[in-house]
């Protein structure tokens, strides 16, 4: 996997973080800092301390605050998270950078990873692609959610 992984500055064996604590929450109320501290961090003004992603970059473990997730498919038993890079073996096609919608401009006003989705299309196993009309909308990317919610008309069309 090391050959396919881009932008890592160190191997996992020699990466060390100093002065970082982990805890387990049994309940929360209005906490938007993200699971494992990979939500919006200190620079976004959401929290007043460096989260996990902030610390990885600040301590030189990664060059960037980026992270990537491969959640796995129906037959896989696990997913993968890569801090500071990506694994090109986990996707096909071209990745494109999208700006994060600021909380004050997002549909719910909450700091999440909101992006503007251009459209939805599905490619069937036979290769035929169907593009759905009027599917440009703000969506948020949330690895902790077990649901994908669409407006009823779009869900019914799919």
C-alpha positions in Angstrom: 0.0 0.0 0.0 2.9 2.4 0.6 3.5 2.8 -3.1 -0.1 3.9 -3.8 -0.3 6.2 -0.8 0.5 9.9 -1.6 1.7 12.7 0.6 2.7 10.8 3.7 5.8 12.2 5.3 6.6 9.3 7.6 5.7 5.6 8.0 3.2 4.7 10.7 5.9 2.9 12.7 7.9 6.1 13.4 5.0 8.6 13.7 4.6 9.9 17.2 2.4 12.6 18.6 3.4 14.4 21.8 0.9 15.8 24.4 -2.3 14.4 22.8 -5.0 12.8 24.9 -7.9 10.6 23.8 -11.1 10.1 25.7 -14.3 8.2 25.4 -17.6 10.2 25.5 -20.7 8.4 26.8 -23.0 11.3 25.9 -22.8 14.7 24.2 -24.9 17.8 23.5 -24.4 20.0 20.5 -20.8 18.8 19.9 -19.7 19.4 16.3 -16.0 18.6 16.6 -16.3 15.3 14.8 -15.6 11.7 15.6 -11.9 11.1 16.4 -11.3 14.8 15.9 -11.5 14.8 12.1 -14.2 17.5 12.0 -13.5 21.1 11.6 -10.5 22.1 13.7 -9.0 25.0 15.5 -8.4 27.2 12.4 -12.1 27.0 11.5 -13.1 28.5 14.9 -15.2 25.5 15.8 -13.1 24.5 18.8 -10.4 26.3 20.8 -7.7 23.6 20.7 -6.0 21.6 18.0 -7.9 18.5 17.0 -6.3 15.3 15.8 -5.9 16.4 12.2 -4.5 19.8 13.4 -1.9 18.0 15.6 -0.8 15.6 12.9 0.2 18.6 10.7 1.5 20.8 13.6 3.8 18.1 14.8 5.1 17.3 11.3 3.5 13.8 11.0 1.7 14.9 7.9 2.2 17.8 5.4 -1.4 18.6 5.2 -4.6 18.5 7.3 -6.2 16.2 4.6 -7.5 12.7 5.3 -9.2 10.1 3.2 -11.6 7.4 4.0 -12.4 4.1 2.2 -15.5 2.8 4.0 -15.5 -0.6 2.3 -18.2 -2.4 0.4 -20.8 -4.9 1.3 -18.3 -7.8 1.2 -15.5 -6.1 3.1 -15.3 -6.3 6.9 -13.4 -3.0 7.4 -12.5 0.4 6.0 -9.3 2.4 6.0 -8.5 6.0 7.0 -5.4 7.6 5.7 -4.2 10.8 7.4 -2.3 13.3 5.2 -2.8 11.4 1.9 -4.8 9.1 -0.2 -4.7 5.6 -1.6 -5.3 5.6 -5.4 -6.1 1.9 -5.3 -9.3 2.7 -3.4 -11.1 4.6 -6.2 -11.2 5.0 -10.0 -11.4 8.2 -12.0 -10.2 11.6 -11.2 -10.5 13.4 -7.9 -11.4 17.0 -7.9 -11.1 19.5 -5.0 -14.3 21.2 -3.9 -14.6 24.1 -1.6 -16.2 23.5 1.8 -19.4 25.6 2.3 -18.9 27.8 5.3 -21.3 27.1 8.2 -23.0 30.5 7.8 -23.9 29.6 4.2 -24.8 26.0 4.8 -28.4 24.7 4.9 -28.3 24.0 8.6 -25.7 26.6 9.8 -23.7 23.8 11.4 -19.9 23.4 10.7 -19.8 20.2 8.7 -18.1 19.1 5.5 -20.8 20.7 3.2 -20.0 20.7 -0.5 -22.0 21.6 -3.6 -22.9 18.4 -5.5 -23.2 19.1 -9.3 -25.4 16.1 -10.1 -26.1 12.4 -9.4 -25.6 9.7 -12.0 -25.6 5.9 -11.7 -23.8 3.5 -14.0 -25.4 0.1 -14.1 -23.2 -3.1 -14.3 -23.9 -3.3 -18.1 -22.3 0.2 -18.5 -25.4 2.3 -19.1 -25.3 5.6 -17.2 -28.4 7.5 -16.1 -28.0 11.1 -15.0 -30.8 12.5 -12.7 -32.1 15.9 -13.4 -32.2 18.7 -10.8 -29.7 17.1 -8.5 -27.4 20.0 -7.9 -27.6 20.7 -4.2 -25.5 21.2 -1.0 -24.6 17.9 0.7 -22.5 17.0 3.6 -20.0 14.2 3.8 -20.3 12.3 7.1 -18.5 9.0 7.7 -20.4 8.6 11.0 -23.8 8.5 9.4 -25.6 5.3 8.6 -28.0 7.0 6.2 -28.0 8.9 2.9 -30.9 11.3 2.8 -32.3 12.7 -0.5 -35.4 14.8 -1.2 -38.3 12.3 -1.6 -38.7 13.0 -5.4 -35.0 12.1 -6.0 -35.1 9.1 -3.8 -38.2 7.8 -5.6 -36.6 8.4 -9.0 -33.5 6.4 -8.0 
